[in-house]
Amino acid sequence: MKGIITVLGKDKVGIIAKVCTYLAEHNLNILDISQTIVQDYFNMMMIVDISAPTGSFEDIVEDLKQVGEEIGVEIKLQHEDIFNIMHRI
Amino acid sequence: MSLVEVQETNKMIREMNLDVRTITMGISLMDCAHPDMATFNRNVYDKITRSAEKLVKTGEDLERQFGVPIVNKRISVTPISIAAGAVKTDSYVPVAEALDRAAKEVGVNFIGGFSALVQKGCTTGDRILIDSIPEALAVTERVCASVNVGSSRNGINMDAVKLMGDIIIQTAERTKDRDSIGCAKLVVFCNAVEDNPFMAGAFHGVGERECVINVGVSGPGVIKRALEEVRGQDFETLCETIKRTAFKVTRVGQLVAQEASKRMGVPFGIIDLSLAPTPLIGDSIAEIFQVMGLEEAGAPGTTAALAILNDNVKKGGVMASSYVGGLSGAFIPVSEDHGMIQAVQRGALTLEKLEAMTCVCSVGLDMIAIPGSTSKETIAGIIADEAAIGMVNNKTTAVRLIPVIGKEVGEMVEFGGLLGYAPVMAVNPFSCAGFVNRGGRIPAPIHSFKN
């Protein structure tokens, strides 16, 4: 099972570090990262393995949202199915 | 998976109001029958609270898992006139109260099915139900009622049409301290469908199974934004854009429906491919018309624009789900659509134009505030017109009119929340009393005779 993390907000030092630390602590392995910075805006997508996290998926969604609020960016974790079903027949 | 796709999905959710409008659990109450009212009500309450125990929680979990809002969680039940047929009583108001309690217990915002199907004639239970509607809607908060008065197969029960004119006025009177809000929870149908997940007309038909999950998708905002990209281009491009977007929107509904059904162990019923607007700016069918090139909803061309929209939403949606049902298409309620309200205020949209639009929309005259002084015969006449459109054209039509007691044309009415607000619209002042008072049944049209 895979989850997609998206991070959106004004670029600054330490965004990736914060997110990655949280993921490591909760046993979520990062499978892929891509990011762009357009006019100071940081835009990142991560594909993570969510098959054996510590804690429920719902809790991790909430936690990541909190992490985002602390550093002033929007962090969202969603199950991959929503993207697959919309864009693949 | 690409960053572009992920961004597109999330942009649709964040900026274009993409959501799943409702997960509606249909529950059969056939096995609750009992001659004693208290026992029947207990059976109903127990069955609903047991079946829907996990409904709201599951909806909220899915919302978090996929990051897409699921706006409403609702319940529809077997039409009470059938389910309560065995109860020895002269009023079904206590049943409505039991439904209301059950809805509050499981946390759903509406429960539909205080309904009767009388297209060919009334049983004793049907008559008791219809007579109970005004009080039932006044004393409950979440119960929705509907009455099917006609069908392409059976014609139109004009006795019921006439009666509903009176019932609507009585319902308005009973809730006049709250801008006659009772009428916002009452729909009169022709060709009602049994698997519709949208209130106020949802009920769990007798051809349905024990318990089922139906999902209504929405997203006028998403379609509008997609059309902004192809402004001024030809009709083929216009149609293609609607189809592609409707496909994506419906896929989200399909995903949520399948997951919800799996998690609750309840079979998946249908996806209703609908564009149901909300009073939010940017989530409006009327704004889609404007992007299509009309100055306001109601301008010449509106009926054609609506026909294009409806047809292409269905074409895109059917590819996305194998089980499509409900009312499918674009809803055109007035009070729930910010652009429609504006069109009425600017004088672009009249009741007559709305009636013409209902020939090609998914349902009918919906959430329209009219003067409280409108006669019951006039309301019955409007219902008859709308039912005739449905009967002759083999489509579902409905009327949800709100005669606002104490208010006249041009005044504003506020219903709050999803029900929105609306200006009171003018009704043709000439009488139809001699016509609707004839009574009896309008025979089915010739093309109904197929077998």
HADDOCK unambig.tbl for C-alpha pairs under 7 A between the chains (distance, minus, plus):
assign (segid A and resid 45 and name CA) (segid B and resid 3 and name CA) 6.38 0.50 0.50
assign (segid A and resid 58 and name CA) (segid B and resid 61 and name CA) 6.96 0.50 0.50
assign (segid A and resid 58 and name CA) (segid B and resid 64 and name CA) 6.13 0.50 0.50
assign (segid A and resid 58 and name CA) (segid B and resid 65 and name CA) 6.51 0.50 0.50
assign (segid A and resid 78 and name CA) (segid B and resid 65 and name CA) 5.53 0.50 0.50
assign (segid A and resid 78 and name CA) (segid B and resid 66 and name CA) 4.74 0.50 0.50
assign (segid A and resid 78 and name CA) (segid B and resid 67 and name CA) 5.55 0.50 0.50
assign (segid A and resid 79 and name CA) (segid B and resid 65 and name CA) 5.62 0.50 0.50
assign (segid A and resid 79 and name CA) (segid B and resid 66 and name CA) 5.22 0.50 0.50
assign (segid A and resid 82 and name CA) (segid B and resid 66 and name CA) 5.99 0.50 0.50
assign (segid A and resid 82 and name CA) (segid B and resid 252 and name CA) 6.51 0.50 0.50
assign (segid A and resid 83 and name CA) (segid B and resid 6 and name CA) 6.34 0.50 0.50
assign (segid A and resid 83 and name CA) (segid B and resid 9 and name CA) 6.83 0.50 0.50
assign (segid A and resid 85 and name CA) (segid B and resid 251 and name CA) 6.04 0.50 0.50
assign (segid A and resid 85 and name CA) (segid B and resid 252 and name CA) 6.98 0.50 0.50
assign (segid A and resid 86 and name CA) (segid B and resid 248 and name CA) 5.01 0.50 0.50
assign (segid A and resid 86 and name CA) (segid B and resid 251 and name CA) 5.65 0.50 0.50
assign (segid A and resid 86 and name CA) (segid B and resid 252 and name CA) 6.53 0.50 0.50
